[in-house]
Amino acid sequence: MPNPIVEKILKEGISSVNISMFDRETKKRFLGETGEILYKQGKSVEAIEVLTKAEDIEKLKKYGELFLSEFKPELAALCFIPSKDKEILNKVASLCINIKNYKLAKEAYKAADNKEMVFFVEENFKV
């Protein structure tokens, strides 16, 4: 049985609770638990959103690697953007271009601080 805060987030969404009074580790624990449950329920985007708010970079990287292995580059990009890992962000951005998600490719290149590729995407794909 999950914590009541986790239950509320699962039922009503992340914006339904104010956890600002908790310290960073407590927030990370609540949101990390919520993210894992959402992932197991197949709610990947919601799980990524919650884990991003938790600043749980390790879990995001773990899920990002899983999404890459399943060839889900868009979900992988969402996981890796908060990590600021330039190497993997450039890789997922390239994969996003291949599947024509230019907006997400631009976001990933921006997070990787790859100004040349951000310019390239903007100029060639009008995003």
C-alpha positions in Angstrom: 0.0 0.0 0.0 1.6 3.3 -1.1 2.0 6.3 1.1 -1.1 8.6 1.1 0.8 11.3 -0.7 1.8 8.9 -3.4 -1.8 7.7 -3.6 -3.1 11.2 -4.1 -0.6 11.9 -6.8 -1.5 8.7 -8.6 -5.2 9.5 -8.4 -5.2 13.2 -9.0 -1.9 14.1 -10.7 1.3 15.8 -9.6 -0.3 19.2 -9.4 -2.8 18.0 -6.8 -0.3 18.1 -4.0 2.0 20.7 -2.4 5.1 19.0 -1.2 7.2 22.1 -0.9 7.4 21.8 2.9 9.3 18.5 2.6 13.1 18.4 2.4 14.7 17.3 -0.9 15.2 13.7 0.0 11.6 13.2 1.2 10.3 14.8 -2.0 12.6 12.5 -4.0 11.4 9.5 -2.1 7.6 10.3 -2.6 8.0 11.2 -6.2 10.4 8.4 -7.0 7.9 5.8 -5.6 5.1 7.5 -7.6 7.3 7.5 -10.8 8.0 3.8 -10.4 4.3 2.9 -10.0 3.4 5.0 -13.0 6.1 3.4 -15.1 4.8 -0.1 -14.1 1.3 1.0 -15.0 2.5 1.9 -18.5 2.1 5.7 -17.9 5.6 6.5 -19.2 5.2 10.2 -19.8 3.6 10.8 -16.4 6.4 8.7 -14.8 9.0 10.8 -16.5 7.3 14.1 -15.5 7.2 13.0 -11.8 10.8 11.7 -11.8 12.0 15.0 -13.4 10.2 16.9 -10.6 12.0 14.6 -8.1 15.3 15.4 -9.8 16.0 11.6 -9.8 18.5 11.6 -12.6 19.6 8.0 -11.9 16.1 6.6 -12.3 15.6 8.8 -15.4 18.8 7.5 -16.9 17.7 3.9 -16.1 14.4 4.4 -17.8 16.0 6.3 -20.7 18.2 3.3 -21.4 15.2 1.0 -21.3 13.4 3.2 -23.7 16.4 3.2 -26.0 16.5 -0.6 -26.0 12.8 -0.6 -26.9 13.5 2.0 -29.7 11.4 4.6 -28.1 13.7 7.6 -28.7 11.1 10.2 -27.8 10.6 8.8 -24.3 14.4 8.3 -24.0 15.0 11.9 -24.9 12.5 13.1 -22.2 14.4 11.0 -19.7 17.8 12.2 -20.7 17.1 16.0 -21.1 17.3 16.6 -17.3 20.6 14.7 -17.1 22.5 17.1 -19.3 24.6 14.1 -20.5 25.9 15.5 -23.8 26.9 12.3 -25.4 23.6 10.5 -24.9 21.5 13.6 -25.6 23.2 14.0 -29.0 22.5 10.4 -29.8 18.8 10.6 -28.8 18.4 13.9 -30.7 19.7 12.3 -33.8 17.2 9.4 -33.3 14.4 12.0 -32.9 15.4 13.6 -36.2 15.2 10.1 -37.8 11.6 9.8 -36.7 10.8 13.4 -37.6 10.3 14.7 -34.1 12.3 17.9 -34.8 10.9 19.8 -31.8 12.2 17.2 -29.3 15.4 16.8 -31.2 16.0 20.6 -30.8 15.2 20.3 -27.1 17.7 17.5 -26.7 20.4 19.3 -28.6 19.7 22.4 -26.5 20.1 20.4 -23.3 23.4 19.0 -24.7 24.5 22.6 -25.4 25.0 21.7 -29.0 24.4 25.1 -30.5 25.4 24.1 -34.0 22.8 21.3 -34.2 20.1 23.5 -32.6 20.7 26.0 -35.4 20.7 23.2 -38.0 17.3 21.9 -36.8 15.8 25.4 -36.6 17.0 26.3 -40.1 16.3 23.0 -41.9 13.1 21.9 -40.1 11.6 25.2 -39.2 11.0 24.5 -35.5 
